[in-house]
Amino acid sequence: MSAMDYDNDELIFLDDDGSVEEQVLLGKDWNILIVDDDEEIHTVTRLALSDLVVNDRKLNFIHAYSAKQAKALLHEYSNSIAIILLDVVMETDDAGFDVVKYIREDMKLFEPRIILRTGQPGYAPEEQVIKVYDINDYKTKTELTRAKLLTTIISSLRSYQQIITISQSRAGLEKIITSSANLFEEHSVKEFCEGVVTQISSLIGLDSEGLLCARAGSLLDRDDSEVYVLGAAGEYAKFINHPVADVKNIEIEENVVRCLRLKKHIFEPSCSVLYISRAGFEAAVYVRQTHEISELDKHLLEVFLSSISVGYENVNLFHELRNAAFRDWLTRLPNRNEFINMLDKPHLFAGENCSVALIDVNHFSDVNDGLGQEVGNELLRAISGRFQTSFDGLVKKGRIGADVFGLIGPDELVCPEAINAIFQSSFKVGDHTLPVNVTLGFCKLDNKRNIGIEILKRTNIALNRAKKNLTDNFEYYAKDIEDQTTWRLDMIRRLRSDFAARKLELWFQPQIDLLNEKVVGMEGLLRWPDGDGGYISPAIFVPLAEYSGLIVDIGEWVLEESCRRLQALKEKNYGHLRVAVNISIPQFRDRLFVEKVKHALSNANCDPSRLELEITESVVMDEPQIVIDALRSLKEFGVKIAIDDFGTGFSSMSYLQQLPLDRLKVDRSFVKDIKPGASAVLAETIVTLGNKLGLLTIAEGVEKREQASYMIKLGCDEAQGYLYAKPMPFDALLAFLENHD
């Protein structure tokens, strides 16, 4: 019987034979609570409405015979009662009004519609009751004929449904706001995607069973176009970061792919697949459902997805930012920052058989310069790919620098033999076949807690040591290597500080004419006080100065100080004396070197012929053309040139002939060989060579009279050594000259 079947106002009384089925599913029918202390009213009402169907839903009757019983049933069915047919007079004259007040004020139930009925007309005025109480109608029982009762019930159900829809929409929107706010706080792709699935399921009242999928792209650092599970809840959680095909569910795979292809939502009886798109980032959310979702839920989902699509874009951007910070853009390997983070977790790798390696690609810049940067990039990707295929998941990989890779793993894999084997065969890069040689640095991990940056530093120390290894292409870190490096850095720091404070000193060792033993010049020698009354050996600090590049500034100061001292000597009537200064290769590499020498001479108003520059053979052999060009320019300016320690380097006669030389210095090691009754062949050869080239010769390290006599016999012109004078400060030099004038 439908609402339209009732066409008269008569009350129909049927026998209550118990045939009316009251045990129906509460979620499928309209629950009507009848509250009346008269059993007959219950029966009449139930029979009058028993066949009524509204919006494809039947009526289910719940009976209460007192206000007290009604309140108890209201608590039991609070979320599912649509209409309450409520008698006003029961235990008390206003029991019904008390129930209304209890429903609205105490229980805060505003959705159920209330129809007050009374058997005592005029007990309470209808207008006043409706104004005071939130009810739908207030009628006497005799007024409620079948047709009027049906009309009242149908209109009340429609009102209830509208209120419920509004309430659900409000609750849904509140959920959307809360869910979106929570999701916007997530910066992790995994947590965000799991949250989307969970919030969608909660929004439409389903169990959290679903997954969010997207094509690989940048989110998973893969280059393929497969669809992957980025987040999931329920039984699908184990498939996160796996291809959706691994779920082994044709319905899921097909619907997800279809959603991404059609770029729109798909609603099916057993599932919904929701499309998210924002600024080029797209995803499909699969949600399994037990029943078809309502239009209201669909609307809420669309609002929710529109809201969190911004969050999806944000989480992608955060992912890209994290990739920029921790992922190498070219090879997709962890970069230096992430590699250090991995090393900061020693419990993952530490043990007696675990090592870290740095692999430096030799002469990589030649590939970039000769074949182009794109070929260089392809080579780096090829090396990364070979690492991926050669090592399993036990070895962690990273790109530490432009042409430096890092590995962390077991000793049997992260070792010279295994890594060198990877580079035995050439790499195919485009149209090029490129052989690659590498240098390796290793650091064995132990069970001690070490900071990642410290482990990387130690491995890098080993790599730098390996670059100097002439026999092997690898080196393992040892503590003494780090100690030496630390000492060297500390000495460089001290040297830089003392030089800035002008604590370095320039001493002078006289040079003597062998025939008349008169002073003809001095060699300027740098001295570094150690602060305890002693001096640090030049054999220690000069290499440190060259290594750090400080030698250029120190050398410039030595030139200026030498010229200043030459002018001071001239004022003391020693203007005929010269000063020899040692020049290193870093000074020659300074493009302003020649100008600096000329500037020092001009500032001191010094005669250029009084300044002699000493160079070693190794300096010439390192950068021959630069040295020759600079010396020729200075020679034209009037500066004297000498070869120091001649015969100890790899002598090249062709270069020797090109140099604008004035003097050869016989190294002290050859002079030391001079003994009574024996000949010193090398010393004799050098002096003879100097004489034939028209050069003056000076012997270094002359400490004994027989050495001086032998050098005179060979035809050597000058000498320098402890036999005549030790190096001394300038004031001591002046005193020495006064005594030997």
Protein Blocks (a to p, Z undefined) as FASTA:
>chain_A
ZZklpccfbdcddddehlacfbdcfklmccdddddfbfklmmmmmmmmmmpceehiacdd
dddfbfklmmmmmmmmmmmcfbdcddfblmbmklmmmmmmmmmmmnopakbccddddfbg
hkacfklmmmmpccfbdcdfklmgfklmmmmmmmmmmmmmmmmmmmmmmmmmmmmmmmmm
mmmmpmbfklmmmmmmmmmmmmnopacdddddddfklmnopabfbdcdfbdehjllmmgo
iafklnopaklmmmmmmmmmnopacddfkbccddddeehiacddddddfbdcdfklmmmm
mmmmmmmmmmmmmmmmmmmmmmmmmpcfklopacfklmmmmmmmmmlmgcjkbccddddd
ehklmmmmmnojklmmmmmmmmmmmmmmmpcfkbccddfblmlccddddfklmcfklmmm
mmmpccdehjbccddddddddddddfbdcdfklmmmmmmmmmmmmmmpmkbccdcddfkl
mmmmmmmmmmmmmmmmmmmnopaccdddddddfklopafbdcddddddehlopacdfklm
mmmmmmnommmmmmmmmmmmmmmmmmmmmmnopambccdddddfklmmpmklmmmmmmmm
mmnopafklpccdddfklmmmmmmlmmmmmmmmmmnopacddehihjaccdfklmmmpcc
fbdcddfklmmmpcghiacfklmmmmmmmmmnopacddehiabfklmmmmmmnopabdcd
jkloccddfklmmmmmmmmZZ
